[in-house]
């Protein structure tokens, strides 16, 4: 029985990998044939970034069982630090994909550090209290980047808050300009880089969830008191899931930011955190394949609804409500459960 369950999990994981690979191959073939519109082509990198964000948040919300509303804050940390690193390395590393990779690593590291620092006080809370505090931290991070000025010259990086007091030497360049964000970004993010990041994210999350650490994290989600009673260090495993989720969000932030020529802190506000949470809830808590499909579908849907002109977002909201009502319909859930039970019965025979 245990072996059958393990095989089922492995099979589901490979189905998710296969879905991503097939989608990448089909889209690459369509781009080569010129059958994708320029607007949809420009959305491929953001879709990859949102997929990574949805899967990483699902690690916190679905696997750990804690509601976080500040995920966009980690995305902004990765965006600003990763882009800053890529711009600083422009004259040293000419190969753009390598600069992007280094930027994503830097963004992931800084986001992980931010996740660790935020997790120290936050993970002592649970439920609605944790959601409110993570929301507050997300707004604090946005406010910091709105008031941060970072430049680089021959003396290295120069920092200042509230106003530009960097006093750069001749030939220096202001990278982060407070509320103006970062401008003049070389757009080096590609769909291929996004695909690689999605695959790495799935590899990290699946290996973590299916490991001893993952089982401990899910035990905490199911019954914290019981987990503590058998010697599981609740703070340690909650921090592991939270920091891993933040690091992946940071890498996604760098990928997302380097797809645009300008990026500002207000892009990563409360609405972005809610949007990512919608991806997770719509796809199913703990269901990584569902998160991928939901993130891709809901990112493309507003573009497909442009024919409705000014009613586009109203139609988008109505579609979203109908989908949520349908997926949570008791009759549909009962029918799905009967199908699964029937399939398991046939396998047992």
N, C-alpha and C positions, 0 to 999 in steps of 0.2 A: 504493500500500500504506500509506503514511504517512497519507494523507487518510482512508482507511478506518478506521485505528486511532483517529485523532482523533475521527471521527464516532461511533465505538463508545463512546469515553470520554464524549463529550458526551451521548450517548443514555442511558448509565447514570446520569450525573449528573441528568439531567432526570427519569428514572424515580424516583430517590430523592426529588427535590423533589416529584414527583407523589404518591408514596406518603404523604409527610407531609401534604400539602394535603388529599388524599382522607380520610385518617384524621381530620384535624381537622374537616373538613366533616361526616363521618358522626357523629362524637362530639357535635358541636354540635347536629346534628339530633336525635340520640337524647336529649340533655339537654333540648332544647326539648319533646320529646314525653313526657318524664318516664319513659323506659324504662331509665335507668341507676340503679343502686342508689346510695345515699348514700356507702357505703364505697368503691365504685369511683370515684365522682365525686371523692372526696377524694384519690384516688391519681393524678389526672391531672397535677397540678403536679409531684409527685415523679417521675413517669414522664418528663416533659419534662426535668427536671433530670438524671436518670440517663442519658437519651439524649444530652444535651450532654456529660456526663462520659465516656460510652463513646466518642463520636466524637472528643473531644479526646484521650483516652488512646490511641485508635487511631492518631492522628497521631504519637505518640511510639513506640508499640510496633510498629504495623503499617507505617508509612511510613518512620520513622527507623530502626526495627529495634533499639531499646534498651528493655530491660525496666525499667519504673518501678513501684515498689510504694508510692509516697508520694503518689499523686494525691489521696487524701482530705485530705491536708494543705493543698493548694492550695484545695480546696473549703472547708475550714474558714476559711482566710484570707479568702476572698471572703465567706463567711457572716457572720463577725464584723465585718469592716470595712464591708461593705455595709449590714448592719442598723444598725450604729452611725451611719453617715451618714444613713440614712433616718430614724432616731429623732431625730437632731439637727436635721433639716430639717422636722420635723413642724409646728412653729409658723410656719415661713417659707413652705413650699410645701403648700398644702391639697390639691392635685390628686394623689391617691394613685398613679396610673400614672406620673406624672413623677417622683415620689419613688422609686418602684421602679426606674425606668430609671436615675436618678442613682446609686442604691445599687448596681445591677449594674455600672455603669461604674466606680465606686469600687472595688468588689470585684475586678473584672477587673484594674484598675491595680495594686492592692496584691498580688494573686496573681502578676501578671507580674513585679513587683519581687522578690517572694520566689523565683519561678522563676529569675530572673537570678542572684540571690545564691547560691542553692543550686546552680545550673548551673555556676558558676565552678569549684568543686572537683569536683563530681560528674561532669561530662561529660569529664573526663580519664580516667575509668574506663570499663569496658565489661563486658557480660555479667553474671555473677552478682555481681560486685563492685559494679557500678552499682545493681543491684536492692537489695542489702543496705543501701547507703548512703542511697538514696532512702527506704527503709523507716525508717531511723533518723531522717532529717530529718522525715518525717511524724509520728513519735512526739514529736520535739522540739517541733514546732509545736503539737501537741495539749497538751503539757505547759505550753508558754508561755501558751496561752489558759486553761488550768486554774488558772493562778496570776496572771492579769492582772486588774486592776481599773481600769475606765475610767468616769469620771463627767463630767458637763457642768454648768456653772453660768454665771453672768454673766461669769466670767473666762475662759471657754473650756473646753477639755478638760483633765481632771486624770487623771494616770496613777500607778499604783503596782503593785508586784509582791509576791507572797507573802501580803500582808495588805492590808486596805482602809485606806490612809493618804491617801485623796484629799482629805479635809477640805473637802467641798463647801460653798459659801456657801448661805445661805438660798434656797430655791427650786430648788436644784440637784438633779440626778437621777443616780443610779448606773446606768450602762447595762450594763457587763460586770461581773459579780460573781464572778469567779474560778471555782471549781468549780460554782457555781450558774448560770453562763452568763448569758444574756440572757433576762429574763422580761418579760411584758406587751407582747409584740410585736404590733403591729397587722397582722393577716393581710391583706396587700394583693396577694399573688401570685395571678395568675389563669391559667387554661388558655390564654387568648389570649396573655398575656405569654410563657408557656412556648413556645407555638407560634412566636412571633416570634423568640425566642432560638434555638430549634432551627434555624429557617431561616437566621438570621444565622450560626450556627455552621457549617452546611453550606456556605454561601456563602464563608466565610473559608477553610475547610479545602479545598474543591474548587478555589478559585482559587489557593491556595498550592500544592497538589499538582500542578496542571496548569501551573504557571508554571516559569520557569527555576530559581527557588529550589527548587521541589519536585523537579525532575529532579536537581538537585545533591544534595538530601537523600536521594533514592532511590539515587543513585550511591554515596553514603557507606554506605548500608545494604548494598548488594550487594557492594562491595569497597572498603574504606576506603583501602587502599594504592594501588589504581589511581586512586581519586578524587584523592588527594593528588598523585599523579604528574602529573596533567593540570592542576594548579594550583587545585583546589577547596579553599577554606579550611574544613577540617573543623569546627573549633571554632565558627566563625561560623554555619554552617548547622545544626549540631546545637543551638546555642543558640537560633536562630530558631524551630525546631520546638518545643523544650522550653518556651520562654517563651510562644509562641502557645497551646500546650496548657494551660499553667498559667493564662493569662488567661481562657480559655474556661471552665475549671474554676471559677475565682473567680466569674464571672458566674452560673454554675449554682448555686454555693453560696449566693449572695444570694437567688436565686429560690427555692431549697429552704428556706432558713431563714425567709423571710417568708411561708411557708405554715403556720407553726406559731406558737403563742403563746409558746413557750419553746424555746430551743436551747442545748445544752451541748456542750462540746468533745469529750466522750467519744463523741458520735454519729459523729464523723469519725475513727474509729480504723482499725487495721490491717484489720479485717474489711470495712470499707467499701471500702478500696483493693482487696482481693481480690475483692469482689463486682463492682466495676467491671471488673477485669481479666478475670473470668469472662465478662462481657458481650462484651468484645472478642474473646476466644479463641473463644467459642461462635459469634459472628457471623462470624468469619473475619478474620485479620490483613490490614489494608488495605482491608477491605470495609465501607464506611460504612453501606450499606443493611443489611447483616447485623448491625452493631452496634445500629442503631435497633430492628430487630425483636427481637433478643436482649434488649436493655435493657427494652423494653416487655413482652415475654412473661414474663421472669423476675421482673419487679416485680409483675405481676398474678398470677402463678402461686400464690404463697403464699395470697393472698386466695381464689382459686378452690378451694384445697385445704382450706378451713376445715371442710368436711364430715367430714374425717378426724380432726378434733379434735386430740388429743395426738400423733397420728402424722403430723401435717401436714408438719413439717419433714423427717421421715424419708422420706415419699413424695416431697417436693420434691427431696431429695438423690438418690433413686433415679432420678427422671425426668431430672435433670440428667446423671447418669452415663450413662444410656441414650442420651440425645441426643448427648453427646460421643462415645460409642462408635460411634453410627450415622454421624455426620458425618465420622468419621475412618476409616470402614470402607473398605479398599482396593477391594473389589468395587463399592461405591457410587461411589467416586471414579472408577474406571475407566469405569463406565456413564455418569456425568456427562460425562467427557472425550469419550467416543464421541459423545454427543448434541451437544456443542459442535462437535466436528470435522465431524459430518454437516451441521450447520447452516451452518458456514463453507463447506463444499463446495458446498452448494446456492446460497449467495449468490454464490460465485465463478462458478458456471455461468450 
